[in-house]
Amino acid sequence: MLRPEWRLWPVSSFLGAFDLKTGVTIVLLFALLNKVAGVYGLIALLTGAGGSFAQLSLYIYSVLGLVAFVWGLKVVKEEEAKHSLYVAHLFFADHVFSTSWTIFFAVVWWLYTPHDGRRQANSPAQDQIRKGGIGLNHTLTDAEREVAANIIWNQEKGTAAAVIAISWLAKIYFAILLYSYAAHLRKGSYRSLPHSRPNTAMPSNTYETALTEEDEDIEQFYRTPTRREGAGSVSSMTDFLSAPGRGRRGSTKSSLGKNIASYSSSSQGEGSREVLFDEDDGRMSSKDGDGGSESSSSRVRR
């Protein structure tokens, strides 16, 4: 694990002027183009063009890399943080493998390939084209041809080395772009970058919110009590008077509570007594179970 001061700070844009996601997409498209060239090389090799084992292994690897980078483009488009990190690892590993093949072919081309101007046929098809081509009159001797070829090689080998070095450094920068994109997705800071496009997608809960408010209004309507004041029943008033703690507040008892309490106590002492309410005049009367005495109380205010 690298120390915090040794870790690279993730970049926030591509070349300082473009969106980071756009840069990552361009990088993967270039990688795809490189792998497609390997597919054509494999086809040529299998159809008799000839080649070494190193070339065959490189072409097979290019076919596998083509499939992997197609998947990588899909991951970058969907902005998946975890899989984007895998794509960055894949690109860096591809850079390491490509570097090994580049070094191998560069050593073969620089040190072991003669640059004397002689024509070489790598396959029977190339030899047939060379022999059946338009006849040209070459007036150079073998020594003169070798000198001329060395002049051209000395002029071009510096350019070739510069192109290889620049391409290698560019792939390092491309790998940093991929790791930066994955890091910003993981931190959730990608949309806040200066060159990133804001997420303009409509929230998915827009209609759910409106529907929820309407449902709350309906529920609130049904929760509203429909009883009006003064429309209580005898049972509800009796429950209210017999609630716990009502007996300890003697000073706040109403006359109705006293009358009902006296009737209930007298009914327990004398036997069964029937309590009647006259709804017309609001009077309450009691009657013994044997049809005997009958008493009435004051008017009950409804």
C-alpha positions, 0 to 999 in steps of 0.5 A, spaced: 500 500 500 502 506 497 503 512 502 498 518 502 503 522 500 506 518 494 499 517 491 497 520 485 492 525 485 486 523 480 485 528 474 479 531 473 478 532 466 481 530 459 487 534 457 484 540 461 478 541 456 474 535 456 470 531 460 473 525 463 468 520 461 469 522 454 477 522 455 476 514 457 471 513 452 476 515 446 482 511 450 478 505 450 476 506 442 483 507 440 485 500 444 479 497 440 482 499 434 489 496 436 486 490 437 482 489 431 489 490 427 491 484 431 485 480 428 486 482 421 494 479 423 491 473 425 487 472 419 493 473 415 497 468 419 492 463 418 491 463 411 498 462 409 502 469 410 507 465 415 510 468 421 513 467 428 510 464 435 511 471 438 506 474 432 501 468 433 501 469 441 500 477 440 494 476 435 491 471 439 491 476 445 489 481 441 482 477 439 481 476 447 483 484 448 478 486 443 472 482 447 475 485 454 475 492 451 468 492 448 465 490 455 469 496 458 466 501 454 459 498 456 462 499 463 464 506 462 457 508 459 453 505 465 458 509 470 459 503 475 465 504 480 467 497 481 467 495 474 470 501 472 476 500 477 477 493 473 477 496 467 483 500 469 486 494 471 485 491 465 488 497 461 494 497 465 495 490 464 494 490 457 500 496 457 505 491 461 504 486 456 504 490 450 510 493 452 514 486 453 512 485 446 514 492 443 521 491 447 522 484 443 520 486 436 524 492 437 530 488 439 529 484 433 528 490 428 534 494 431 539 489 432 538 482 428 534 485 422 539 487 416 538 494 413 542 493 407 536 494 402 535 487 400 528 485 398 525 480 403 519 475 402 515 473 408 511 468 404 510 465 397 505 470 396 509 476 397 515 473 393 510 472 387 508 479 387 515 481 387 517 477 381 511 478 377 511 486 378 513 491 374 520 490 371 524 496 374 531 497 372 536 497 378 543 500 376 545 500 384 550 495 386 549 491 392 554 495 396 551 502 393 544 499 395 546 497 402 549 504 403 543 508 401 539 503 405 543 505 411 542 512 410 534 511 410 535 507 416 539 512 420 534 518 418 528 513 420 530 510 426 530 516 431 523 517 428 521 510 430 524 510 437 520 517 438 514 514 436 514 508 440 516 512 446 511 517 446 506 512 445 508 508 451 508 515 455 501 516 452 498 509 454 501 511 461 497 517 461 491 513 459 491 509 464 491 515 469 485 517 466 482 510 467 484 510 474 481 517 476 475 516 472 474 510 477 476 513 483 471 519 482 465 514 481 467 511 487 467 517 491 461 520 488 465 526 485 464 525 478 458 529 477 461 535 481 467 536 476 468 542 472 467 539 465 463 533 467 455 533 464 450 534 470 445 529 471 439 531 468 435 525 469 428 526 472 427 523 479 423 517 479 419 519 485 416 525 482 409 522 481 410 517 487 410 524 491 404 527 488 400 520 489 403 520 496 400 527 498 393 525 495 393 519 499 395 523 506 389 527 504 384 522 504 387 518 510 387 525 514 379 526 512 378 519 514 382 520 521 377 526 522 372 524 528 365 525 525 362 525 532 359 532 534 359 535 541 353 534 545 352 527 541 354 522 546 351 516 549 349 514 556 355 508 555 360 513 553 358 518 559 358 512 564 365 510 562 368 517 562 365 518 569 368 511 571 375 512 569 381 511 574 382 517 578 375 520 577 373 518 584 379 522 587 377 529 585 370 530 589 370 538 588 370 537 580 364 532 580 358 534 577 351 533 579 350 528 574 356 524 577 353 524 584 346 522 582 349 516 578 354 514 583 348 514 589 344 510 584 349 505 583 350 504 591 343 504 592 342 499 587 348 494 590 345 495 597 337 494 596 337 489 590 336 490 583 334 497 581 332 499 574 335 506 571 331 510 566 332 516 562 326 520 559 329 523 553 323 528 552 324 532 559 331 530 560 329 527 567 332 520 570 328 516 574 329 509 578 325 503 579 326 497 584 326 490 581 319 488 585 315 494 582 315 498 588 318 505 589 320 510 584 324 516 584 326 521 580 332 526 579 334 533 577 334 534 569 340 532 565 343 537 561 344 534 554 
